[in-house]
Amino acid sequence: MNNKLDMTFQALIKESADKFADKEAVSFVGEKGYTYKQLLKQAESLVAFFEKLGIKQGDKIALLGPNSP
């Protein structure tokens, strides 16, 4: 896929995980970071959770949480 603006968040993470699986994707001060492979696994878990709730692609959602890893 060429236009990154048209990709879903999961597709962006998947593409990055395919290219950079064991490289660090996210890091937090004083905390262990996540590789692209680990980040993809977390994203896929979140997608599965949303699907279990009946949320489909194209539905609008809001996420609210503390600013922490």
C-alpha positions as CSV (number, residue, x, y, z in Angstrom):
1,M,0.0,0.0,0.0
2,N,1.5,3.3,-1.0
3,N,-0.6,6.0,0.7
4,K,0.0,5.7,4.4
5,L,-2.8,8.1,5.1
6,D,-5.3,5.6,3.8
7,M,-4.0,2.7,5.9
8,T,-5.6,1.6,9.2
9,F,-3.5,1.8,12.4
10,Q,-3.3,-2.0,12.4
11,A,-2.1,-2.1,8.8
12,L,0.6,0.5,9.6
13,I,1.8,-1.6,12.6
14,K,1.7,-4.8,10.5
15,E,3.7,-3.3,7.7
16,S,6.3,-2.0,10.2
17,A,6.4,-5.4,12.1
18,D,7.0,-7.2,8.8
19,K,10.0,-4.9,8.1
20,F,11.4,-4.2,11.6
21,A,10.0,-7.1,13.8
22,D,12.7,-7.0,16.5
23,K,13.5,-3.3,16.5
24,E,12.1,-1.1,19.2
25,A,8.9,0.6,18.2
26,V,7.9,2.4,21.5
27,S,9.9,3.2,24.6
28,F,9.1,4.8,27.9
29,V,11.4,6.5,30.3
30,G,12.4,4.0,33.0
31,E,10.3,1.3,31.4
32,K,10.9,-1.6,29.0
33,G,9.9,-0.7,25.4
34,Y,8.0,-2.7,22.8
35,T,9.3,-4.1,19.6
36,Y,7.2,-3.8,16.4
37,K,6.3,-7.5,16.8
38,Q,5.1,-7.0,20.4
39,L,3.2,-3.8,19.4
40,L,1.5,-5.7,16.6
41,K,0.4,-8.4,19.0
42,Q,-1.1,-5.7,21.3
43,A,-2.8,-4.0,18.4
44,E,-4.3,-7.4,17.3
45,S,-5.5,-8.1,20.8
46,L,-7.2,-4.7,20.9
47,V,-8.9,-5.3,17.5
48,A,-10.1,-8.7,18.7
49,F,-11.5,-7.0,21.9
50,F,-13.4,-4.4,19.8
51,E,-14.8,-7.1,17.5
52,K,-16.0,-9.0,20.5
53,L,-17.9,-5.9,21.6
54,G,-19.5,-5.7,18.1
55,I,-17.4,-2.7,16.9
56,K,-16.7,-2.9,13.2
57,Q,-14.3,-1.2,10.8
58,G,-15.6,2.3,10.1
59,D,-17.3,2.7,13.6
60,K,-16.1,5.7,15.6
61,I,-14.7,5.1,19.1
62,A,-13.0,7.2,21.7
63,L,-10.2,5.9,24.0
64,L,-9.6,7.5,27.4
65,G,-6.9,6.4,29.8
66,P,-4.1,7.6,31.9
67,N,-0.9,8.9,30.3
68,S,1.3,5.9,31.1
69,P,2.7,2.8,29.4
